[in-house]
Amino acid sequence: MDRPREHSLDALRIALDGKMLVRRDGDYAHACQAWNQAWTHRPAAVIAAAHERDVITTVRHAAAHGYKVVVQSTGHGVTVPADEQSILITMAGLDHVTIDAVQRTATIGGGTAWNPVLEKAQEHGLAPLLGSAPHVGAIGYTLGGGFGWLARKHGLAVDSVTSLRIVLADGRAVTASQDENPDLFWAMCGAGGGSLGVVVEATIRLAPATDVYAGNLMYPIDQAREAFGFFQNWSARAPRELTSAFNITAFPPLDIVPEPLRGKAFAIVRGCFSGDLGEGQALIDEWRAWCAPAMDMFGPMPFARCAEISQDPVDPVPAASNGKWLSGIDEAVLDAMLGAVTGGPGPSPMLFAELRHGGGAISEPNSTVSYSGRDGAYSLEMVGLITGPDADAELDRRFSDTWKQLRGHLAERSGYLNFTEGQERIAAATSAFNRKTWNRLHAIKREHDPANVFSHGIDLARRRGLMGARR
């Protein structure tokens, strides 16, 4: 780093209320660690913003001194890691939550995870349209789409946004909504904040949700083909109140895995019915009548416990994920899922492959947001653990092989940014938006960030994105 720019960071430190760390500081590495440990940030400085003014000050400083700006709430999904030419803003300090029970809205800070939003909303019989893991950052998840367990009934999280408070590349803080800066609002709701600005606050609509009928049915892996056939017919006639998934999981032989699951593979049917509990039970009873599962964990529960449906890990791990929208499913999809998770010689680094049933409210058009992936009948996500370079390469191979096998099953707008990271996310952006939408996003990028200060998200500044590399 050249000396004038380095000295400028000392001035930035003085101007902030939040903490700033540079590479010589002892807590630097911890401060800029992503939740997904497969990624490593190495910025010139990491800023733990205390409030909106710190974000404004940092962005203005970065633009004036030739730095790029990278934003991180929880670090579950990283596109292009921060390097020495960038400043990383961590948003955990902006974690305020206010519930308006009358208007059924929540106003949340830019670093808020879903857990406190869910907890406070549930006090009023309401819920945000969060995903499978309540410890994920709410803003990034929402702006990328947000396909959760209430989606078929209430839509995607991106459709729940009513307004955004955004710090732009020139340091101005503006409000964007359908009525105020509508083009910017449209672009942010689908293309995300990492490319256009820093979201310091958002207001979102909440959905009514109290008790739901939810959980998992687990079948031995040798029953996967029969269970998949049943799921294919069952999900196709499911009401909107049911959001369901079919999952192939290979549990690793680790002590942290419960003994009945350790080292074994299962076909799992999971979901959430947000309607009359008796109707929800009747739908799951169809499975029980068809074939008793090895483990039955479906039943009534408060929606506040929705994390129990997917049981995603809470502690940081090194992981990779990939996902796309499919136009439909058949046995070729199951073959690809089984091959990805359990195929090949030796232990597989792939943990699971999961189909989620789309349609319902998800597919309803919304011209006020740029998010486009609505026509897929199902989404397919794959997740694996990265325990070393060999596992990383093997996961990339399995991802690639799966999509080659399923080329004919991909939806027209197959890209789903929330299920991807790094190079895969940048590549997915080309299939997440049609040409007309991309051209409009590109124009809005040129208007609000002509110097490309926010260059570590999907690359709206160019027709083709830069290739980000994991780690």
TIBA-756141 format. One record per residue (C-alpha): residue in three letters; x, y, z. Coordinates in pm, 1 decimal. Example, Ala and Ser with C-alpha at 12.3 -4.5 7.8 and 13.67 -1.06 7.14 Angstrom:
BEGIN
code	u	v	w
Ala	1230.0	-450.0	780.0
Ser	1367.0	-106.0	714.0
# end
This chain:
BEGIN
code	u	v	w
Met	0.0	0.0	0.0
Asp	138.2	345.0	-86.3
Arg	214.7	570.3	208.8
Pro	-33.1	856.8	137.2
Arg	-323.8	613.0	118.6
Glu	-202.7	437.0	432.3
His	-183.1	766.9	621.5
Ser	-533.1	852.6	499.7
Leu	-663.2	552.4	690.9
Asp	-535.2	707.2	1013.5
Ala	-759.4	1006.7	944.3
Leu	-1050.4	774.1	872.9
Arg	-997.9	598.7	1205.8
Ile	-1027.6	928.6	1390.3
Ala	-1348.9	1020.6	1207.5
Leu	-1534.1	699.9	1300.7
Asp	-1732.1	605.4	1609.6
Gly	-1700.7	238.3	1518.7
Lys	-1379.4	39.5	1530.3
Met	-1128.1	30.5	1244.7
Leu	-857.7	-231.8	1211.0
Val	-569.4	-264.7	966.1
Arg	-338.2	-556.9	904.0
Arg	-95.0	-467.8	1180.9
Asp	-373.0	-480.2	1442.9
Gly	-410.0	-798.4	1644.9
Asp	-786.0	-839.9	1594.1
Tyr	-773.6	-770.4	1220.7
Ala	-806.5	-1131.4	1099.3
His	-1098.4	-1207.2	1329.6
Ala	-1278.7	-883.8	1243.1
Cys	-1289.0	-952.9	870.3
Gln	-1358.0	-1328.5	887.3
Ala	-1662.5	-1440.8	692.9
Trp	-1904.8	-1687.7	852.6
Asn	-1827.8	-1919.3	561.6
Gln	-1467.8	-2004.4	642.6
Ala	-1396.7	-2101.8	282.1
Trp	-1350.8	-1730.0	217.0
Thr	-1080.7	-1498.0	345.7
His	-1096.1	-1119.4	328.6
Arg	-768.3	-923.8	322.0
Pro	-878.2	-557.2	297.6
Ala	-666.7	-251.2	357.2
Ala	-894.8	-185.8	655.2
Val	-1202.8	-336.1	813.4
Ile	-1461.2	-98.3	958.1
Ala	-1708.1	-217.1	1222.1
Ala	-1970.9	48.3	1151.3
Ala	-2158.9	175.4	1456.0
His	-2428.2	361.9	1264.4
Glu	-2519.1	515.0	928.6
Arg	-2271.5	805.2	970.3
Asp	-1981.6	559.7	988.6
Val	-2094.0	401.5	661.5
Ile	-2123.0	743.7	493.9
Thr	-1781.1	849.6	620.8
Thr	-1619.0	526.4	504.3
Val	-1773.5	530.0	158.7
Arg	-1676.0	893.8	103.6
His	-1322.2	821.6	217.9
Ala	-1294.8	517.0	-6.5
Ala	-1418.2	705.0	-312.4
Ala	-1182.1	997.2	-245.4
His	-873.5	778.5	-200.1
Gly	-929.4	516.0	-468.7
Tyr	-1047.4	226.6	-252.9
Lys	-1327.5	-13.5	-339.5
Val	-1597.0	-87.6	-80.7
Val	-1699.6	-437.3	28.7
Val	-1998.7	-493.2	257.7
Gln	-2052.2	-786.0	494.2
Ser	-2336.0	-854.2	735.1
Thr	-2276.6	-1216.2	838.7
Gly	-2055.1	-1342.8	556.4
His	-2263.5	-1647.4	466.4
Gly	-2239.3	-1559.6	98.0
Val	-1930.0	-1391.8	-48.6
Thr	-1892.2	-1286.6	-410.9
Val	-1549.2	-1124.6	-453.8
Pro	-1343.3	-1118.2	-129.7
Ala	-1197.9	-789.2	-10.0
Asp	-832.9	-726.7	-104.1
Glu	-572.7	-461.0	-24.4
Gln	-736.7	-220.7	-270.2
Ser	-1062.6	-227.6	-74.9
Ile	-1217.0	-138.5	258.9
Leu	-1446.3	-391.2	422.9
Ile	-1747.9	-257.1	614.2
Thr	-1894.9	-506.1	860.0
Met	-2252.4	-423.7	946.4
Ala	-2318.6	-620.6	1264.7
Gly	-2342.5	-299.2	1467.7
Leu	-2649.1	-188.3	1268.8
Asp	-2878.2	-452.9	1410.3
His	-3182.7	-260.9	1532.5
Val	-3531.8	-409.9	1489.0
Thr	-3864.2	-226.3	1522.0
Ile	-4197.5	-402.1	1469.4
Asp	-4511.7	-216.5	1365.1
Ala	-4780.4	-471.1	1446.7
Val	-5060.4	-254.4	1305.4
Gln	-4896.2	-207.2	965.4
Arg	-4742.7	-556.6	983.5
Thr	-4395.0	-431.8	902.8
Ala	-4045.3	-457.6	1047.8
Thr	-3777.1	-191.3	1014.9
Ile	-3435.2	-350.8	1044.3
Gly	-3074.4	-238.9	1042.1
Gly	-2839.1	-336.0	762.4
Gly	-2649.7	-587.4	975.4
Thr	-2949.6	-762.1	1129.5
Ala	-2975.2	-1140.1	1123.6
Trp	-3320.3	-1295.9	1102.9
Asn	-3327.7	-1432.8	1459.4
Pro	-3421.7	-1109.2	1640.7
Val	-3666.9	-1013.7	1365.4
Leu	-3840.3	-1350.1	1394.0
Glu	-3843.6	-1337.1	1774.3
Lys	-3998.6	-990.2	1793.2
Ala	-4243.8	-1049.8	1508.2
Gln	-4367.8	-1372.8	1664.5
Glu	-4474.8	-1178.1	1974.1
His	-4746.3	-1034.4	1747.5
Gly	-4828.6	-1354.2	1555.5
Leu	-4622.7	-1233.2	1258.6
Ala	-4310.6	-1351.6	1076.8
Pro	-4060.8	-1225.5	821.3
Leu	-4016.5	-1428.9	503.6
Leu	-3685.3	-1568.0	624.7
Gly	-3508.2	-1876.0	490.6
Ser	-3399.5	-2202.8	644.3
Ala	-3132.6	-2048.9	870.4
Pro	-3243.2	-1763.8	1102.3
His	-2881.1	-1667.2	1177.2
Val	-2828.3	-1553.2	815.8
Gly	-2813.3	-1178.7	746.1
Ala	-3156.6	-1048.9	654.2
Ile	-3055.0	-787.2	396.0
Gly	-2837.8	-995.2	163.7
Tyr	-3081.9	-1284.8	175.0
Thr	-3375.1	-1059.1	93.7
Leu	-3215.3	-863.7	-191.0
Gly	-3107.0	-1188.4	-361.1
Gly	-3459.3	-1334.3	-367.4
Gly	-3522.3	-1515.0	-40.4
Phe	-3691.5	-1854.9	-81.9
Gly	-3812.7	-1960.0	264.5
Trp	-4065.5	-2193.9	424.7
Leu	-4355.8	-1950.3	376.1
Ala	-4273.2	-1873.6	13.0
Arg	-4546.6	-2059.1	-172.9
Lys	-4811.4	-1887.2	38.8
His	-4659.8	-1540.7	87.4
Gly	-4393.8	-1507.8	-184.1
Leu	-4022.8	-1439.8	-181.7
Ala	-3858.7	-1211.9	73.5
Val	-3763.1	-964.1	-200.1
Asp	-4134.2	-905.9	-263.2
Ser	-4184.6	-801.1	99.9
Val	-3953.4	-497.9	84.0
Thr	-4130.0	-161.3	108.0
Ser	-3831.2	73.0	142.0
Leu	-3452.7	80.8	165.3
Arg	-3215.3	333.5	316.4
Ile	-2901.6	321.8	99.5
Val	-2559.4	486.3	114.8
Leu	-2450.9	543.2	-245.2
Ala	-2100.8	560.2	-393.0
Asp	-2085.7	940.1	-356.3
Gly	-2164.1	913.1	15.1
Arg	-2524.0	1030.1	-5.6
Ala	-2781.3	842.2	201.8
Val	-3111.0	811.5	15.1
Thr	-3441.5	633.3	61.1
Ala	-3560.0	407.5	-218.3
Ser	-3910.9	270.5	-252.1
Gln	-4177.9	228.7	-516.5
Asp	-4253.0	601.4	-478.0
Glu	-3906.3	747.0	-410.2
Asn	-3607.5	659.7	-631.3
Pro	-3809.0	371.1	-780.2
Asp	-3541.3	273.0	-1035.5
Leu	-3282.5	231.8	-761.4
Phe	-3532.6	37.7	-550.2
Trp	-3606.7	-188.3	-846.3
Ala	-3238.1	-255.7	-908.3
Met	-3147.6	-322.7	-545.7
Cys	-3431.5	-572.9	-505.5
Gly	-3276.2	-850.5	-708.0
Ala	-2923.7	-734.7	-789.0
Gly	-2833.2	-674.8	-424.1
Gly	-2643.9	-410.0	-230.9
Gly	-2289.5	-527.5	-296.6
Ser	-2298.0	-374.6	-644.4
Leu	-2490.8	-51.0	-599.4
Gly	-2466.2	72.9	-242.1
Val	-2479.5	-11.0	127.6
Val	-2821.0	-83.2	274.9
Val	-2820.5	63.3	625.7
Glu	-3190.9	4.6	691.2
Ala	-3487.9	-169.2	532.4
Thr	-3859.3	-188.5	598.1
Ile	-4027.4	-516.5	510.2
Arg	-4380.9	-651.4	528.9
Leu	-4449.7	-933.2	774.5
Ala	-4680.4	-1230.1	720.6
Pro	-4926.0	-1379.1	970.6
Ala	-4773.7	-1698.8	1110.7
Thr	-4829.0	-1868.4	1444.6
Asp	-4840.8	-2248.8	1464.2
Val	-4743.3	-2447.6	1156.2
Tyr	-4727.8	-2818.3	1071.4
Ala	-4364.3	-2872.6	982.8
Gly	-4064.5	-3099.9	1009.1
Asn	-3895.1	-3395.4	842.6
Leu	-3967.2	-3749.9	733.1
Met	-3651.4	-3956.1	688.9
Tyr	-3637.1	-4264.2	467.4
Pro	-3338.9	-4499.1	418.1
Ile	-3141.4	-4411.7	107.7
Asp	-3238.2	-4738.1	-60.6
Gln	-3597.5	-4608.8	-66.5
Ala	-3498.4	-4282.3	-234.1
Arg	-3634.5	-4372.3	-577.5
Glu	-3978.1	-4473.9	-450.0
Ala	-3993.6	-4172.0	-218.1
Phe	-3896.6	-3938.6	-501.9
Gly	-4175.7	-4073.8	-720.9
Phe	-4425.9	-4015.2	-442.2
Phe	-4291.0	-3663.7	-382.0
Gln	-4317.0	-3579.6	-751.1
Asn	-4691.3	-3650.6	-758.3
Trp	-4763.1	-3524.8	-405.4
Ser	-4590.7	-3186.6	-446.5
Ala	-4748.5	-3124.6	-787.7
Arg	-5095.4	-3109.4	-629.5
Ala	-4992.7	-2939.4	-305.1
Pro	-5185.0	-2627.8	-192.7
Arg	-5010.0	-2293.4	-158.8
Glu	-4999.3	-2329.5	217.6
Leu	-4738.1	-2605.6	179.6
Thr	-4376.4	-2528.1	94.7
Ser	-4189.1	-2857.8	74.9
Ala	-3857.1	-3007.9	-25.2
Phe	-3702.6	-3342.9	-119.5
Asn	-3350.6	-3388.2	11.5
Ile	-3068.7	-3640.5	-24.9
Thr	-2826.5	-3607.9	268.6
Ala	-2512.9	-3803.6	349.2
Phe	-2436.3	-3736.2	715.5
Pro	-2060.8	-3730.3	781.4
Pro	-1912.2	-3979.2	1030.8
Leu	-1842.4	-3709.1	1288.6
Asp	-1910.6	-3704.0	1661.6
Ile	-2124.0	-3390.0	1626.7
Val	-2376.4	-3592.2	1423.3
Pro	-2629.1	-3791.3	1634.0
Glu	-2541.8	-4161.9	1639.5
Pro	-2853.7	-4284.3	1449.7
Leu	-2756.4	-4058.2	1156.2
Arg	-2378.5	-4068.6	1170.7
Gly	-2218.3	-4189.4	849.6
Lys	-2552.1	-4276.9	689.4
Ala	-2745.3	-4139.0	392.0
Phe	-3117.6	-4063.6	383.4
Ala	-3390.3	-3940.7	154.7
Ile	-3567.5	-3665.0	347.8
Val	-3905.2	-3503.4	289.8
Arg	-3931.6	-3171.7	469.3
Gly	-4162.5	-2877.8	464.4
Cys	-4391.0	-2631.6	636.5
Phe	-4769.8	-2607.2	611.1
Ser	-4889.5	-2260.5	712.2
Gly	-5262.5	-2317.4	731.7
Asp	-5510.2	-2531.4	924.6
Leu	-5303.7	-2779.5	1126.5
Gly	-5544.8	-3062.7	1054.9
Glu	-5508.9	-3008.6	681.1
Gly	-5132.4	-3004.2	719.7
Gln	-5135.1	-3329.5	914.5
Ala	-5357.6	-3490.4	650.1
Leu	-5102.1	-3407.5	381.2
Ile	-4820.4	-3567.0	580.6
Asp	-5038.9	-3862.0	675.3
Glu	-5038.7	-3949.9	306.1
Trp	-4668.4	-4023.5	342.2
Arg	-4717.5	-4219.8	660.4
Ala	-4984.8	-4429.5	492.5
Trp	-4763.7	-4484.3	188.2
Cys	-4460.6	-4596.6	389.9
Ala	-4366.6	-4542.6	752.6
Pro	-4044.7	-4336.8	766.1
Ala	-3738.5	-4444.7	959.8
Met	-3773.2	-4118.4	1153.2
Asp	-4084.1	-3902.3	1174.9
Met	-4017.7	-3548.7	1298.1
Phe	-4322.1	-3379.2	1144.4
Gly	-4576.2	-3215.6	1369.2
Pro	-4727.0	-2889.5	1494.0
Met	-4479.0	-2626.3	1611.7
Pro	-4464.5	-2250.3	1662.4
Phe	-4317.3	-2088.3	1355.0
Ala	-4058.4	-1938.3	1591.1
Arg	-3894.1	-2284.3	1579.8
Cys	-3868.5	-2292.3	1199.7
Ala	-3490.3	-2345.1	1220.4
Glu	-3568.0	-2704.4	1321.7
Ile	-3697.9	-2779.4	971.5
Ser	-3364.3	-2760.9	790.4
Gln	-3137.7	-2774.3	1098.0
Asp	-2864.1	-2575.3	923.8
Pro	-2534.7	-2543.5	1113.2
Val	-2508.0	-2237.6	1335.0
Asp	-2131.9	-2238.2	1389.5
Pro	-1902.3	-2114.3	1110.0
Val	-1788.0	-2381.4	862.9
Pro	-1591.8	-2389.8	535.1
Ala	-1857.8	-2470.0	278.0
Ala	-1955.2	-2432.1	-85.9
Ser	-2303.1	-2418.6	-232.0
Asn	-2455.6	-2403.9	-576.0
Gly	-2811.1	-2391.3	-701.0
Lys	-3039.3	-2324.0	-995.2
Trp	-3406.4	-2320.2	-1089.2
Leu	-3545.4	-2624.7	-1272.2
Ser	-3840.5	-2626.8	-1509.7
Gly	-3955.4	-2967.3	-1381.6
Ile	-3839.0	-3289.9	-1221.4
Asp	-3816.2	-3653.9	-1325.8
Glu	-3592.4	-3950.4	-1245.0
Ala	-3300.6	-3786.9	-1422.7
Val	-3307.6	-3518.8	-1151.3
Leu	-3298.5	-3782.9	-878.9
Asp	-3009.9	-3961.2	-1053.8
Ala	-2816.5	-3634.3	-1061.7
Met	-2886.1	-3568.8	-693.2
Leu	-2777.1	-3917.8	-590.1
Gly	-2466.2	-3891.9	-805.0
Ala	-2375.0	-3555.5	-655.0
Val	-2410.9	-3669.5	-292.7
Thr	-2336.5	-4041.9	-283.6
Gly	-2176.7	-4122.5	-620.2
Gly	-1811.4	-4179.4	-701.1
Pro	-1531.4	-4362.2	-522.4
Gly	-1447.9	-4281.9	-162.6
Pro	-1622.0	-4037.8	73.2
Ser	-1797.1	-3744.9	-90.1
Pro	-1749.9	-3387.8	36.7
Met	-2109.2	-3314.0	-70.8
Leu	-2345.0	-3297.8	226.9
Phe	-2679.7	-3271.8	53.7
Ala	-2878.1	-3192.7	-256.6
Glu	-3223.4	-3044.4	-199.4
Leu	-3519.0	-2976.4	-426.9
Arg	-3758.9	-2706.5	-310.4
His	-4103.4	-2684.6	-461.3
Gly	-4167.6	-2346.7	-625.8
Gly	-4481.4	-2199.8	-776.9
Gly	-4767.9	-2050.8	-579.4
Ala	-4703.6	-1692.6	-468.8
Ile	-4340.6	-1720.2	-582.5
Ser	-4445.0	-1716.8	-946.8
Glu	-4663.5	-1406.2	-923.1
Pro	-4502.4	-1122.4	-1124.6
Asn	-4369.2	-813.0	-949.7
Ser	-4257.7	-536.7	-1185.3
Thr	-4133.6	-318.8	-899.0
Val	-3829.8	-543.6	-835.7
Ser	-3556.9	-667.8	-1068.6
Tyr	-3560.2	-1022.5	-930.0
Ser	-3658.5	-1248.7	-1220.9
Gly	-3642.8	-1615.1	-1113.4
Arg	-4013.8	-1692.8	-1082.5
Asp	-4093.3	-1951.7	-1347.1
Gly	-3895.5	-2246.7	-1211.0
Ala	-4111.1	-2529.2	-1081.7
Tyr	-3840.9	-2638.7	-836.5
Ser	-3504.2	-2513.1	-718.1
Leu	-3209.4	-2745.9	-667.5
Glu	-2939.9	-2655.8	-415.7
Met	-2623.9	-2853.0	-335.3
Val	-2399.2	-2790.8	-33.5
Gly	-2066.5	-2945.8	58.0
Leu	-1788.6	-2907.0	315.0
Ile	-1445.1	-2782.8	209.9
Thr	-1190.5	-2963.5	424.8
Gly	-897.7	-2896.6	188.6
Pro	-799.2	-2826.7	-173.1
Asp	-896.4	-3178.2	-283.1
Ala	-1246.4	-3139.5	-141.3
Asp	-1279.0	-2797.6	-303.2
Ala	-1186.8	-2935.3	-645.2
Glu	-1413.5	-3237.2	-599.9
Leu	-1710.8	-3019.9	-510.3
Asp	-1652.3	-2805.1	-817.2
Arg	-1643.7	-3120.1	-1029.4
Arg	-1967.1	-3250.2	-879.1
Phe	-2141.9	-2916.3	-923.5
Ser	-2033.3	-2900.0	-1285.8
Asp	-2127.8	-3261.3	-1361.7
Thr	-2472.0	-3215.1	-1208.2
Trp	-2557.3	-2911.8	-1420.3
Lys	-2429.6	-3084.3	-1733.4
Gln	-2664.0	-3374.9	-1662.1
Leu	-2955.4	-3137.9	-1599.7
Arg	-2895.5	-2893.2	-1885.4
Gly	-3232.7	-2983.3	-2035.9
His	-3412.0	-2931.8	-1704.0
Leu	-3301.8	-2572.8	-1636.6
Ala	-3564.0	-2299.7	-1621.1
Glu	-3538.0	-2004.1	-1858.0
Arg	-3416.5	-1782.4	-1572.1
Ser	-3220.0	-2054.8	-1394.2
Gly	-2972.5	-1844.8	-1195.6
Tyr	-3045.0	-1805.9	-824.6
Leu	-2782.3	-1583.9	-663.4
Asn	-2852.2	-1677.5	-301.0
Phe	-2744.0	-2037.0	-358.6
Thr	-2407.2	-1941.4	-509.0
Glu	-2082.2	-1768.8	-418.6
Gly	-1776.5	-1625.8	-586.8
Gln	-1717.6	-1729.0	-945.7
Glu	-2040.6	-1928.0	-949.8
Arg	-2246.2	-1627.0	-837.5
Ile	-2095.4	-1402.5	-1100.1
Ala	-2162.7	-1663.5	-1367.8
Ala	-2516.8	-1722.3	-1236.6
Ala	-2597.8	-1352.6	-1278.0
Thr	-2594.4	-1393.9	-1655.4
Ser	-2878.3	-1647.3	-1632.3
Ala	-3064.3	-1473.3	-1348.8
Phe	-3170.5	-1174.1	-1561.1
Asn	-3281.3	-1141.9	-1920.9
Arg	-3106.2	-900.9	-2157.0
Lys	-3356.7	-618.5	-2108.3
Thr	-3332.2	-640.1	-1729.2
Trp	-2951.8	-658.4	-1737.2
Asn	-2928.0	-353.1	-1963.2
Arg	-3148.0	-156.5	-1724.2
Leu	-2938.0	-268.3	-1424.3
His	-2623.4	-169.6	-1613.6
Ala	-2764.5	179.3	-1679.5
Ile	-2859.9	225.9	-1312.8
Lys	-2511.7	115.8	-1209.8
Arg	-2355.6	378.3	-1438.9
Glu	-2585.4	644.4	-1292.8
His	-2522.1	573.4	-925.3
Asp	-2169.8	423.9	-924.9
Pro	-1982.0	532.5	-1239.1
Ala	-1640.8	475.6	-1074.4
Asn	-1741.3	121.7	-972.1
Val	-1668.8	177.2	-603.9
Phe	-1892.4	-124.0	-529.8
Ser	-1708.2	-374.4	-747.9
His	-1719.5	-682.6	-524.5
Gly	-2076.8	-791.3	-597.0
Ile	-2213.9	-911.7	-928.9
Asp	-2045.0	-703.6	-1196.8
Leu	-2315.8	-471.1	-1322.7
Ala	-2048.0	-240.6	-1464.2
Arg	-1968.1	-486.6	-1742.8
Arg	-2151.0	-728.4	-1965.9
Arg	-1931.0	-1009.1	-1840.8
Gly	-1833.2	-1034.0	-1471.5
Leu	-1486.3	-1073.0	-1330.5
Met	-1405.4	-1424.8	-1218.5
Gly	-1383.7	-1433.5	-839.8
Ala	-1195.5	-1724.1	-682.0
Arg	-1277.1	-1900.4	-357.3
Arg	-1034.5	-1811.6	-78.9
# end
